[in-house]
Amino acid sequence: MTESPSGQGAPEHDSEAALLTEPPTPPATPSAPPAPSTPSVPGQPTRDDVETDSVEDLTDGEVAENATATDADTDSDSATDETSAPGHRPDAPRNPLRRAAQRVVDEILDPSIGFTLALVYLGLAMFLTWKLLFHPTSSVMAGNPYDQFYFEWQLTAVEHALTHLQNPLFTHAMNAPDGMNLAANPQIIGPAAVLTPITALFGAPVSFALLTTFNLAATATTWRWFLRRHVVRTETAAFVGGLFMGFSPSMMSHSLAHPNLAGQWLVPLIVGAALRLREPEPRLRNGIVLGVLIAAQVFVGEELLLLAAMGFTLFLVAYVLMRPRQAWAEAAVFLRGAGVAIVTAGALLAYPLSFQFFGPMSFKGIPFDVAYYSADLKSYAVYPNQELWGDPAKLDPLAPGGTEQAALVGWALLLVVALLAIWLIRNAAVRALLIAALVLVTLSVGPTPVFDHTSIKWWPLGPTGVWTHMQNLPLFSSSLPVRSALAVSWIIGVLLALGLDKAVLHRQQVLRGVVFGGVVASLVPLVPRVFDTSPRLPIPHYFTSGAWKECVSPGHNTIVGVPLSDGGDRTNQTWSTAADTAFNIPQGPVMAPNSPTDKQVAWAKNNVLWTAQWLAYIYQNGGGATPVVNSTIQNRVRLDLGTWQANCVVAADGTQNLAAIKNFLDQAIAPGKLEGDVIVWKEPVG
């Protein structure tokens, strides 16, 4: 990975970066070396036909600098077009599968720089996750074990559905007897489907550890590809940009068991495919590719798709307003390709989305306090606790939670990015990126903007944020404001790459050194820490051995565990996961409608039934106030078990207040039977 202002030429695909980079200009003086001609983006008029950053827009130094722009970096990795890509051969197989196989072989025999850097990202990801990656069955992420248990359960539920030819969008395995609309809840159905063989053979903890590591490495890799393909002309700039976006504070915080938000690796591919819609040919293929990527992202992380659409739309609108003639010239081609993409995505998503919004157990709204899950404006200048300058022992009070630190990027990075933006301000794309970032920051502060916990009164929007006027709109009604900071992080990464790219190509070594030093100094405080883990509680042998099957029968496939699963305790979930979600559990961390007639969302509804209320009370407080068990209570417990479609109640050794629980259930159901490391209360037959 070397660059020099006096290199030997740029790869042909650099022309596609024209939207985000200044195109090479003729030399300002006869003494300057002639600039090689660079093809324009397909479908884009030449410099004489449209408004571009012309010679008049540049300083003399920038003109001379741009004259050497194409001399920087001879590498042409997987981002290049087909005729210049590494491994391309005139006799390459026409079959796409055979061509892909040939490409893999070529990469192994003669690795490209893109492949090599992907391995670097993978090595860093493995270093950060090694405690979990090498001990997946005995450890959990210390920062957020609850969500890890949820997504491990979901990995297993999808695997069970696919291997039993069931619908993976819905399951009765949680929130029995009503079930759960998986498509409407936070979901990773796509990765879970791909990981089904691993989950079936080695278990969900292994799949979860692999997915966590993959998300980090793959996100960095695809962002590097996007930057190199569409944005910058130097490998160093693309590598650093990918490094930041793959291991940024937003990625690190959401890697704490939020794989649906850490799986950002399709986002740069989607944005890249959207940019290619400007090409007149092959219009049909470009539209289909974008449509397929959009559909895939729905099953990787649906909220990320909304954020990507918001960010790209804001950028596009701002750019169009600044370059109307160029936009008009490309509008017809772009819109036709977009139409193909919409039709493709619509066809692929028609059933899943209709199931999500109108299927069984569908709902509307979000059950969390959007004001709480909003970014404090000051938090953008604060360092998160998962990074070098953050305090690993405590969470900064400005952060809504350990997994919601996307806005915390630190004051040093903000300062450097601001200076780079000023340096690049003549680039229309940079101005459009800044406008998009400002709008996204405004959205991220939520309905009641605050600075250091104090209501903001010094900006023109007043005490009520923009989110207040948007929170009831479709999609926004089920999103959290603080998540908008994810898209801000992407824009920061692009601006970093653009600034570094310009510095690498600059003829003045002092300026290059200043820019590199500033970028490094701003990123060092954000060096991520290794994810910490804690020991995983063992699963009772009763569930791992299959002995639980004595508790289920046709029409009664639920096992009631004590404590019952709710928004905090996930004990029952781990038991269900260990048994391949083959039995159902009541309650759980589920988003569901309030009632069959009220679609407003409720989260983790618990203790609705009388028996659940008393089991929760005894578990928390002991049996001091437990009512005397008589026939009325026995009938009520029997009725509740029937509602759950359950034959048994199970509690593990070591359960809190187990003696009081046993005393109550011995009288309410039947004397409990010790089955190894659990006690089972089974309803008498007849």
N, C-alpha and C positions, 0 to 999 in steps of 0.2 A: 504494500500500500504506500506508494510514493507518488508525489506530485512535484512538479517544478513549473514555474512560470515560463520556462523555456522548453516545454515538452515537444512532442512530435505530432500532435494532432489529436482531435477529439473524436470519439465514436460518432457514427452517423446518427444515432438516436438522440443526440443532444438537441436536435431540432425540435423534438417534442417537448422540450422544457420551455419553449418560447412563451407559454402563458405565464410562467412564474419567474423566468430569468430574462435579463436584458439580452437581446440578440446581438451578435457581433456587429460592429459598425465599421465603416471605412476608416482608414487611418486619418488622424487629424493633420498630420504633416507628411510631406513626401519622404521624410527620413524614416517614418515608421514602417515596419514590414507589412506587406499587403495581407489583408484578412482573407482567409479562404472562404469561399462561398458556402453557406450553410443552408440546406433545403429548409423551406418553411414547413410548419405543421400542415399535413394534408388538409386541404380545404380552407387553409388560412391565406388570405391575400398577402401579397408582398408588402414590404415596408412602404412602398410608394402609394399603396392603395388604401391603407387603413391608418388609424391613429395608433402609433406605437411610440415607445420611448426612443425617439430619434436622436440624431446627433445634437439637435438643439436642446434636448432635455438633459444632456450629459455635460459634465465638466471635462476639461481637457484631459485630466488624469484618468477619468473613467473611460474616455474614448480610447486612449492608449492602452488602458488596462484591458478593455474589451477586445482590442485588436489581438491580444494574446490569449483570449479566452479559450479558443479551440486548441491551444497548445498544451493543455493541462492534463493529463491522465489518459493514457492509451487503453486503459482497461475497457473491455466491453463484455460484461457478464450476461447473466440471464435476462437482464433488462433490455438488451438490444433487440432490434427487429430480427426477423427470421434469417435474413441474408447475411447478418453480421454476428449472429449469436455464437458463443463458444460451442464447439461441438457440431456446428452446422456443416453438413457435407452435401455436395451436389447429388450424391446418390443416397441421401437419407430416405428411410422408408416412408411411403405415403400414408400408411396406416398410423393414426395418431397414437395408438397404444404401443405399437412397435417403435415409433419415433421417440416416445417418452422413455421406453426401456433403453433404447440406444443412448439417449441423453444421460440416463443414470449411469450407464456403463462408462460413457465418456467422462463424466464428472469424477468417477472413481479413479479412472486411469490417469486423467489429466485435470485435476480440480481447478475450476475457475476461481477468481478472487471472491465472487459472490458466494460460492459454496464454502470457501475457506472461512469467510467472515460469518456465515451462518453457523459454522462449527464453533467459532469464538463466542457467539451469542449463546449457543447451547451450553458450552462449558460454563459460562457465567451463570446461566439459569440453574444448572445442576449444582453449582457451588452454593447458590443462595437457598436451594431447597433440599440440600443433601440430608439434613436431619430427618425430613419426612420421606424423601425419595428412597433412602436406603433402609428405612425402618417404618414402612407404611402401616403394618398391621399392629405395631406396638406403640405408636405415637400419633398425636393429633396436633394441629396447629394451635399453639398456646394462645394466640390472639383472638381466635374465633372458632372454637370447637363446635359450637352449636350449628352454625351454617355448614361446617364440614360434614357433620352427621346428616344434615338435610340433603346435601348434594350427593353424598355417598348412597343414601337411601334412594335418591332419584336415579342415579346410575344403575342401581340394582332393579328398580321398578321398570325402567325402560328395557333393560336386558331381559327381565322376566316376560314382559309383554311381547317382545320380538321373538324370543325363543318359544313362546306358547301361542304365537300367531294372534295376539290380541292388539287392541288399539293403544299405541303408546301415548296418545293424547289424553287419556283418562285412566284412572285407576280407583279401585275400591280399597286398595291396601292401606290407605290412611283416611282418617275422618270417617270411619265406618259408623253407620251403614250408608251414608250419603255419597261418600267418595270424594274425589278431588279432580278438578279440571287441570291437568298438568300444563296444558297449553296456555292457560290463563295465569298460572303462578310463575314465579321465577323459575326458568327452565333452561336446561342444556340438552335438550332431546337429541340434537344433531351429534355432538361429541359423544353422548351416551350410546347412541346407535353405533357409531364407529368403534367405540371401545367395548362393545358387547362381548366379543370373544375373550378379551382380557378380563372383563368383569366376571364372566361365567367360569373362567379357568382359575383365576387368582384372587378374585374378590374386588369389591368396590374400593377399599382403601388403596389398593395398588393402582387402579384406574384413576382415582382422584389425584394421587401423587404424580402420576405421569402427566395428567392433564394440566396440573398447576405448573409443572416445569415447561411443558410444551407451550402453554399460553405466553409465558415470558419470552422464550426463545423465538417462537414463530412471529409474535408481534414485532419484535425488533427486526427480524429478517424481512418481513413484508414491508415494513416502513422504509427500511434501507433500500429495498427494491424500488418502491414508489419514488423515493427521493432521487435515486440514480436514474430512473427511467423518465421522470416527468419534471423534475425540479432543478437539480444541480448538475454540474459538469465534472465534478471531482469526486473521487471515491472517499477521500477523507471526510468531506462534508456529509456525504450520504451515510457513512459509517457512524459518525458522531450523532447525527440526527436519529438514526435507527436505534443507537444505544440509549439515547435519552428517552425516546418514546416507548421502547421496550421495557425499560427499567425505571420509568419516571415514578414520582410519588403516587400518581393515580394508579399505575400498574401495581406497585408494591402494596398499596393499601387494599385494593380490590383482589389481589392475589391471596389475601387472608380469607379464603373460602368464599369468594364471590366469582366463581369461574364464568358466570354469565356476563360479567362486566370486565373481567381480565382477558377474556377471549377476544381480543381486538384485532386479530391477525387478518380477518377478512376486510376490515375497514379500508386500509390502503388499497386493496385490490378493487374494492367498489369505487373509490374515488378515482383511481386510475382508469377503470373502465368507463366511468362517466366522462372523463376528459377525452377519451378516445371516441366518444360520440361525435366529436367535431370532424372526424375523418369521413369523407364521402364513401369510401369503400374500405373494407366490406361492412356496409351499414347494417345489414341483417345480422351478421355474426356478432358485431360489437353490441348490438341491442340485446341479443339473446344471452351473451355472456354476462352483461350487467344484470339482466333479469334473473338469471340463475344465481348469481352472487347475492343479490338482494334476498331471494328466497332462502338461500342457505343461511344468511345472517339471522333470519328470524328464528332459526333453530339453534343458533350458537349464542345469541344474546340480542333479544329484540330491542331492548332499550338503547343499545349501541347503534342500531340502525336509525333510530329516531335522532340520536345525537349527530350521527354522520350526515343525515339528511339536513338537519338544521344548520350545521356548520357549512356544508357545501352550498346550500341555498343562499345563506347570508353572503358568503364569498362571491357567488355567481352574480347575485343581484348588484352588489357593490361594484364588481368588475364591469358588468354590463353598463351601468350608469356612467362609468369613467371611460369606457371604450365602446360607445354605441355603434359606430360604423363597423368595427370589427365584429361585434356581437350580431349585428344585422346580417352581415355577410355570411356568418356561420349558423345563423338561427335555423334555417330550413333543414340543413343536414342534421344538426343537433336534435331538433324536435322530432324528426322522423326516427332517429335512433332511439330517442327517449320513449317514443310511442311503442316501438318494438320491445323495449325493456319492460314497460308497464304491462303490456299484454302477456309477455312471458312470465313475469313475476305474478301477475294476477291469476294466470292459469295454474301455476304451481301452488299458490297460496290460497286459492278460493276455498277449498275444504278446511285446511287448518285454521285459517282466520275466522271463518264462519263458526267453526267449532269453538274457538277461543272466546268469541264475543257473544255467541248465541247458543252454544251447546250446553249440556248438563253441567250444573254448578258453575255457570259463568256468572260474572258480576261486573259492576262498574265502580270506578273510583279507586282510591288508594287508602289503606287503613292507617297510614302513618301521618304524623304531624308535619306538614310541609314547611311550616315556619321553623321547626326544630332542625329539619334536614335541609337547611339553607346555609350557604357559605357566608360567614362573617367577612366583610370586605377586607379587614386587616389580615385575615388568615392567609391570603395570597403571599404575604411577606414573611410568613412563619415557616419553620422547618418541621416536617412530620417526624414522628418518633421511630419510624422504620428506617430512617436515613442517618448518616453519620453525625450531622449536627443536631439531630433531634434527641430527645431524652427517651431512651428505650424503656425506662422505668415508669413513665407516666405519659398520658395523652395530653397534648396541649389543650387547654380549656376552650380554645377557639374552634376546635374540630368537633363536628357532630358525633363522631365515633371513630374507632380504630380502622374501620373499613371505609370511611368516608373522608379521606384526607386528600382527595384529588386537587383541591384548591391550594394546598400548602406546598408551594414551590420555592419559597425563600426569597428574601429581599435581593440577594446578590444576583440571582438569575433574572429577576424582574428588571434590575438595573441594566444588566448586560443586554438583554433582549430589547429594552427600550433604546439603548444606544445603537444597536445594530439596526433597529427599525428606522431610526433617524438617518443613519448612513444609507439605507436602502430606499428611502422614502420616495425617490423618483420612479421607482418601479410600481406601476399601477397595481400589480398583483399583491405587492406588499401592503399597499394602502387598503386594498380590499380585505386582506387578511386581518389587518388591524381593526377595521370596522366590524368584521365578523367577531373578533375576539372581544371587543367592547360590548357588543350586544349580548354575547354569551355570558360575560361576567355580570352584566346587568340582570340576566335571567337567573344566574346562579345564586344571587343574594336573596332570592325568594320574595314572598309577599310583604315582608316587613324588613327592609334592608337595615343592617346595623354595621357599625365600625367599632370594634372592640367592645361589643355588647351594648353599644349606645346607638339609639336610633339616628339614622343619617338624615340631617336636615339641610345640608349644604349643597345638595345637588338638585338639578332642575326637576327631577322626577317626584320629589316630595317624599313624605314618609311611607307612602304606599308603593310597593314595587310593581314592576311590569307583570310579574307572575300573577298578581291578584287579578288581572284582567284576562289571563290566559288559562288559569288553573281548571276551569270548567270545560275547556275545549277538548275535543277528542285527542287522545294520546297524551296531552299534557295533564289530563286529569288522573293519569295513572303513572306519573313520573315524579321524581324528586328534584327540586331545583338545584341542589348541590351537584347533581350528576352533570350539569352543563359544564362544570369545570373540567370534565374529561376532554371535551372538545377544545377547550382553551389550551389544555396541555398539548394537544396535537398541533395547534397553531404555533405554540411556542417552539415545538420541535422543528417545524418547517422554517420558521424565522431563524433559528439557530443554524440550520443547514444552509440557508441562503447567505447568511452573514459569513459563515466559514468559507463557503464556496467563493464568494467575492474576494475574501482575504487571500485564499490560496492562489488565486489568479492575479493578485495585485503585484505590480512590479517592485513596490517598495517593501524591502524585507522588514524594516522597522514596524510598519503598519501591520504586516502579517503577524509579527511577533506579538504586538499589542493585542490584536484580536484573538489570537490563539490563547495568549495568557489570560485574557479576560474570560473567555469561554471556559477554560479549564478551571480557573478560580471559582467561577459560579457553579460549576458542576461538582467539584470535590465535596462540598457540604451535602450533596444529594447522593453520595455513594451509598448504595443500599446495604443494609445489614442482613446477615443470614437469618432466615425465618426460624424463630424459636419454636420448640415443640414441648409437649408435656406427655406423660405416660397415658396410654389409652386404657380405660378400665376394661377388664376382661369380660367377655360375653359368657353368660351361664352356659354350661355344657348342655343343658336341657334344650337350648335353641340351636346349638351347633351340631348336635347329634341327631336331630330329627325327632326327639322324644316328644316334642310339642304336638305332633300329629294326633296324639290321643285326645287332644282337647278340641279338635275340629271335627265337624261332620257336615254332610250336605245341608246347606241353609244356615249353618252356624260356623262360619269360617273366621270369626273374630276371637282374639285373645286379649283380655283386659289386663294390662300390666299395671302394677303399682310401683311408683307413681304414674298416673296417666300422663300421656304426652301432652304438652302444651307449648306455649311460645318460648319457654325457657328450658324445661327439662326434656331431653331427647332420649331418655333411656329406652323407651319402647321402640323408638326408631332404630336404634342400634340392634335390638333383638330382631326386628323385622328384616333389617338388612342382612343379618347373619343367616336368616332362614330364606333368603332369596325372595323376600316380600311375598311368600306363599300363603301367609295368613294376614288377616286385616287387623288394624289397631284403631281404636276410637280416638277422636280428637286429633291433635297435632298442629304444627305450625303451618296452617293452611289458610289461604285466602279463599273465601267462599261467600255466597250471598247471605244476607241476614236471614232470609226465609224464602220459601218458594214464591212468594208474591212480592218480595222486596229485594231487588237486585243490588242494592247498595252493599259494598264490600264489608265484611267483618273478618278479622284476623285471629286465628287461634282460638276460636270459640271453645270454651271449656266449662266443665262443671255445670252443664245444662241439666243433666239428669240428677235426681236426688242421690243416687248411689255415688256418682262422681263427686258430688259436693262433700259427702261425708268421708269418702276415701281421701280426698285432698285435705280435709280438715284434720283427720287423724294422722295423716302422714306429716303434716306440718306441726301439729300441736300435741300429739299423743291422744290417749283415750279418755281424758278426764271428763269431758262433757258428752261422751258418746251416749246416745239414747239406749234405753233398755230394749234389747231386741225381742220383739214379739211377732205374732203372725202377720200383723199389718206391715211391719218392716220387712219381714221375709218375703211377703208378696210383692212389696215395692222393689226389692232387689231383684227378684225373679222377673218382674216386668221390665226393669231396666236392662237386664242381661238379654232379654228377648228383643228389646229395641236395638241393642248393639249387635244382635245375632251372635251371641257368645255363649259358650258352655262353661268357660273357666275364667278365673282370676288368678294371676301369678305374681308373686313377689320374690325377689332374689335375696339370698343371704346378705346381711349387712344393710338392708333397706332401713332407712330412718324410721324409728318407732314401729319396728316390725312386730313386737309383742302386742301392742295395742291393735294393730291392723289384724293380726291373727285372731285375737280375742273377738273382734267384731265379726270377721268373715266366718269364723268357726260356727257362730250362732246364726248368721244371716244366710249362709249357703249350706255348708257342710264342713265337718272337720277337715282341716287342711292336711295334705299329704306331702311329706318331704320327698322330693324327687331330685336327689343329688344336691345341687346348689340352689334350688328354688323350692318354694312351697306352692302347691297347686290346690286351689279350691274348685272342685268340679261340681256343677249342679247335678243332683241325683236324677237319674233317668226315670221318667214317669212321675 
